[in-house]
Amino acid sequence: MNEEKLKFYKSLGLKLTPQRLAILEYLENNRSHPSAEDIYNALKPRFPSMSFATVYNTMEVLVKKGLVKEISVESTRKRFDAFTHPHHHFFCKSCKKVIDVGTIKNNIKTPEELKDCELTEYQIIFFGLCPECKRKGKQ
């Protein structure tokens, strides 16, 4: 990890342990929207003494600092997105893959119930079958 990124993370008040740095590096170019369990399993071989709680707590801190967004595509586990720019998601109900979808803000009308609200952000999640699962005829 380069010095500029380290300074940035320190400026946010992050305690930069080797495990936290490994989590940040793992997330850096990861587009798979991993769960804390996915991250734990990926890093466990490098850090055998690292606990699942360390990963989970680190993810909570990263969400609070705005470095990661939590996405709720599954009711049984949280998934995380390191790309915090405005965009939406597609969730394949068969293989559980999450695909980034560009923002569609200009194509939708704000619901009447929200006309007096100040929207600060929103997220749309599409559910269905990805091309691979559709082709295989999965449900």
ZILIN-V24947 format. One record per residue. N is the residue number from 1. SS is DSSP state (a for helix, b for strand, c for the rest). PHI is phi in radians with two decimals (none if undefined). Layout:
N	SS	PHI
N	SS	PHI
//
This chain:
1	c	none
2	c	-1.38
3	a	-1.06
4	a	-1.10
5	a	-1.16
6	a	-1.05
7	a	-1.10
8	a	-1.07
9	a	-1.09
10	a	-1.13
11	a	-1.12
12	c	-1.49
13	c	1.46
14	c	-1.37
15	c	-1.39
16	c	-1.72
17	c	-1.41
18	a	-0.99
19	a	-1.17
20	a	-1.10
21	a	-1.09
22	a	-1.13
23	a	-1.12
24	a	-1.08
25	a	-1.13
26	a	-1.05
27	a	-1.34
28	a	-0.84
29	c	-2.14
30	c	-1.57
31	c	-1.84
32	c	-1.56
33	c	0.99
34	c	-1.25
35	b	-1.56
36	a	-1.05
37	a	-1.13
38	a	-1.06
39	a	-1.14
40	a	-0.99
41	a	-1.11
42	a	-1.24
43	a	-1.71
44	c	-0.97
45	c	-1.05
46	c	-1.40
47	c	-2.29
48	c	-1.02
49	c	-1.58
50	c	-1.23
51	c	-1.66
52	a	-1.09
53	a	-1.04
54	a	-1.05
55	a	-1.14
56	a	-1.05
57	a	-1.13
58	a	-1.10
59	a	-1.11
60	a	-1.09
61	a	-1.12
62	a	-1.12
63	a	-1.14
64	a	-1.07
65	c	-1.43
66	c	1.40
67	c	-1.50
68	c	-2.48
69	b	-1.90
70	b	-1.58
71	b	-2.08
72	c	-1.88
73	c	-1.77
74	c	-2.21
75	c	-1.32
76	c	-1.61
77	c	-2.75
78	c	-1.45
79	b	-2.07
80	b	-2.22
81	b	-2.22
82	c	-1.38
83	c	-1.68
84	c	-1.61
85	c	-1.17
86	c	-1.09
87	c	-2.90
88	b	-2.08
89	b	-2.43
90	b	-2.06
91	b	-2.04
92	b	-1.41
93	c	-1.23
94	c	-1.59
95	c	-1.63
96	c	1.25
97	c	-1.25
98	b	-1.97
99	b	-2.05
100	b	-1.20
101	b	-2.20
102	c	-1.05
103	c	-1.16
104	c	-2.14
105	a	-0.93
106	a	-1.27
107	a	-1.74
108	c	-2.17
109	c	-1.71
110	c	-1.13
111	c	-1.02
112	a	-0.95
113	a	-1.09
114	a	-1.85
115	c	-1.04
116	c	-1.70
117	c	-1.60
118	c	-1.74
119	c	-1.41
120	c	-1.78
121	c	-2.95
122	c	-2.73
123	c	-2.47
124	c	-1.96
125	b	-2.12
126	b	-1.65
127	b	-2.11
128	b	2.93
129	c	-2.01
130	c	-1.22
131	a	-0.96
132	a	-1.15
133	a	-1.22
134	a	-1.11
135	a	-1.11
136	c	-1.42
137	c	1.26
138	c	-1.35
139	c	-1.95
//
